[in-house]
Amino acid sequence: MMNNLQRIQPPVFPVEKVIIPEAKSFRLNNGVPVYTIEAGTEDIMRLEFVFKAGQIKESLPLLGSTCNIMLSEGSQNYTSEELNRSLDFYGVFLNQSAEKDYAGIVLFFLSKHIEKVMELCREILFRPVFPEPELNSLMRKRLRWYMVNREKVQNLAMDNFFESLFGKNHPYGYQVHEQDFEMITPSLLADFHNKYYTPENMTIIISGKIHDKTTDHLNSYFGNMALKEIKKENSVNFIKGEKIKKVHINKSGTVQTAIRIGSAIINKRHSDYPGLKILDSILGGYFGSRLMKNIREEKGYTYGINSSLTSLDLTGYKVISTEVGQKYCQKTKDEIYKEIRLLQNVPVKKEEMAVVRNYMSGEMVRMFDGPFALAESFKSVWEFGLDNNYYYRLADKIKTIDPDEIIELAKTYYNIDELYEITVGSE
């Protein structure tokens, strides 16, 4: 009896409506924008400082990411050891990140320690000293990691994929080379920091159970900093993809071949983007996707394959990623293109569409599960000048998209002749 009961699939109920708490906004005394999301029952806060100081602002490879890492390696009033000891003493978790467009820090801490956290944030963000011994140690460590990763086909494939899409001279696309690790100096970091880690270039996002003195402490530590007029920069780096669409990089002695297939695409600001998210899920965006069923489950060519869409400030990109044995490389690529053509010509069946709708609705609920997830989801649309209406449009599109629209999107945005194909592995 128990065995029979175990085979009965539990009922699946669609998500009727997603209710997203709105972020409240205000400005500090000097005009720095602050967004707050009050949620959660535990006395824990998430505090994020965001700067337009990502890879796109670099004049040299590694400059933006190194500057961000070095923020916590010593300040005017704290050594690196003292900073880390203070963070540990107050139970603060610090995460530093520098991506293609933005950089910054995120801190998680007990609300009662907010004033001390503000003091440490001011030291980290606006008073770093970039000590040379710590910098040299960091660059030696990063170089070792770089050399290890250069032996991995998946890393080589992704680096060359970006270079093909965006061009070898664009910050989105250029590759890091061994000599780049010797070029970064304290003075270069200080110049980058002085230019981009400024109050006028900063946004603050707070979520959790927010301390009632938060605004006072923010103004005390950051609201009295002078703002300068932001000068509009004229970009000299134009995105220009490489002419050669298919590239194979020989990496002798490797067991697997990495495959990356994709191209530049619209970002979240475009009205077609919600529909493309659904198309991407059908193709390879979840475990039950067509690529997984075909290439992993039926053919057994790989342990995993997926597709994804990523939005950047200047553009976006789509990519299909997998690693396969060399003998299955061409067969895998053929099956990928076959699945794309099917989406362009054959309507998605009702049963498959129902599974995708349920999966994506569940993912949307997960995106807003808790105060920290709410902050992440808010930031991911704020970066593009959008708000929660983006998510409501996506939720509506999940419910209403029809097979004809999916075919049209596949024909418009998945032209096979425009796709870049990068492979790395043994000949």
Secondary structure as the mmCIF struct_conf table of DSSP 4:
data_model
#
loop_
_struct_conf.conf_type_id
_struct_conf.id
_struct_conf.beg_label_comp_id
_struct_conf.beg_label_asym_id
_struct_conf.beg_label_seq_id
_struct_conf.end_label_comp_id
_struct_conf.end_label_asym_id
_struct_conf.end_label_seq_id
HELX_RH_AL_P HELX_RH_AL_P1 MET A 2 GLN A 6
TURN_TY1_P TURN_TY1_P1 ARG A 7 ARG A 7
BEND BEND1 ILE A 8 ILE A 8
HELX_LH_PP_P HELX_LH_PP_P1 GLN A 9 PRO A 11
HELX_LH_PP_P HELX_LH_PP_P2 PRO A 21 ALA A 23
STRN STRN1 LYS A 24 ARG A 27
TURN_TY1_P TURN_TY1_P2 ASN A 29 ASN A 30
STRN STRN2 PRO A 33 GLU A 38
BEND BEND2 THR A 41 ASP A 43
STRN STRN3 ILE A 44 PHE A 51
BEND BEND3 LYS A 52 LYS A 52
BEND BEND4 GLY A 54 GLY A 54
HELX_RH_3T_P HELX_RH_3T_P1 GLN A 55 LYS A 57
BEND BEND5 SER A 59 LEU A 60
TURN_TY1_P TURN_TY1_P3 PRO A 61 LEU A 62
HELX_RH_AL_P HELX_RH_AL_P2 LEU A 63 MET A 70
TURN_TY1_P TURN_TY1_P4 LEU A 71 SER A 72
BEND BEND6 GLU A 73 GLU A 73
STRN STRN4 SER A 75 SER A 75
BEND BEND7 GLN A 76 ASN A 77
HELX_RH_AL_P HELX_RH_AL_P3 SER A 80 PHE A 89
TURN_TY1_P TURN_TY1_P5 TYR A 90 GLY A 91
STRN STRN5 PHE A 93 ALA A 98
BEND BEND8 LYS A 100 ASP A 101
STRN STRN6 ALA A 103 LEU A 110
HELX_RH_3T_P HELX_RH_3T_P2 SER A 111 HIS A 113
HELX_RH_AL_P HELX_RH_AL_P4 ILE A 114 PHE A 126
STRN STRN7 PRO A 128 PRO A 128
HELX_RH_AL_P HELX_RH_AL_P5 GLU A 132 ASN A 149
TURN_TY1_P TURN_TY1_P6 ARG A 150 GLU A 151
HELX_RH_AL_P HELX_RH_AL_P6 VAL A 153 PHE A 166
TURN_TY1_P TURN_TY1_P7 LYS A 168 ASN A 169
BEND BEND9 HIS A 170 HIS A 170
TURN_TY1_P TURN_TY1_P8 PRO A 171 GLY A 173
HELX_LH_PP_P HELX_LH_PP_P3 TYR A 174 VAL A 176
HELX_RH_3T_P HELX_RH_3T_P3 GLU A 178 GLU A 182
TURN_TY1_P TURN_TY1_P9 MET A 183 MET A 183
HELX_RH_AL_P HELX_RH_AL_P7 PRO A 186 TYR A 196
BEND BEND10 TYR A 197 THR A 198
HELX_RH_3T_P HELX_RH_3T_P4 PRO A 199 ASN A 201
STRN STRN8 MET A 202 GLY A 208
BEND BEND11 LYS A 209 LYS A 209
TURN_TY1_P TURN_TY1_P10 ASP A 212 LYS A 213
HELX_RH_AL_P HELX_RH_AL_P8 THR A 214 TYR A 221
TURN_TY1_P TURN_TY1_P11 PHE A 222 ASN A 224
BEND BEND12 MET A 225 MET A 225
HELX_LH_PP_P HELX_LH_PP_P4 ALA A 226 LEU A 227
HELX_LH_PP_P HELX_LH_PP_P5 GLU A 229 GLU A 233
BEND BEND13 LYS A 243 LYS A 243
STRN STRN9 LYS A 246 ASN A 250
TURN_TY1_P TURN_TY1_P12 SER A 252 GLY A 253
BEND BEND14 VAL A 255 VAL A 255
STRN STRN10 GLN A 256 ILE A 265
TURN_TY1_P TURN_TY1_P13 LYS A 268 ARG A 269
BEND BEND15 HIS A 270 HIS A 270
TURN_TY1_P TURN_TY1_P14 SER A 271 ASP A 272
HELX_RH_AL_P HELX_RH_AL_P9 TYR A 273 ASP A 280
HELX_RH_PI_P HELX_RH_PI_P1 SER A 281 GLY A 285
BEND BEND16 TYR A 286 TYR A 286
TURN_TY1_P TURN_TY1_P15 PHE A 287 GLY A 288
BEND BEND17 SER A 289 SER A 289
HELX_RH_AL_P HELX_RH_AL_P10 ARG A 290 LEU A 291
HELX_RH_PI_P HELX_RH_PI_P2 MET A 292 GLU A 298
BEND BEND18 LYS A 299 LYS A 299
BEND BEND19 TYR A 303 TYR A 303
STRN STRN11 ILE A 305 SER A 311
BEND BEND20 ASP A 313 LEU A 314
STRN STRN12 GLY A 316 GLY A 325
HELX_RH_3T_P HELX_RH_3T_P5 GLN A 326 TYR A 328
HELX_RH_AL_P HELX_RH_AL_P11 CYS A 329 ASN A 345
BEND BEND21 VAL A 346 VAL A 346
HELX_LH_PP_P HELX_LH_PP_P6 PRO A 347 LYS A 349
HELX_RH_AL_P HELX_RH_AL_P12 LYS A 350 MET A 367
TURN_TY1_P TURN_TY1_P16 PHE A 368 PHE A 368
BEND BEND22 ASP A 369 GLY A 370
HELX_RH_AL_P HELX_RH_AL_P13 PRO A 371 TRP A 382
TURN_TY1_P TURN_TY1_P17 GLU A 383 GLY A 385
TURN_TY1_P TURN_TY1_P18 ASN A 388 ASN A 388
HELX_RH_AL_P HELX_RH_AL_P14 ASN A 389 THR A 400
HELX_RH_AL_P HELX_RH_AL_P15 PRO A 403 TYR A 413
HELX_RH_3T_P HELX_RH_3T_P6 ILE A 416 GLU A 418
STRN STRN13 TYR A 420 GLY A 425
#
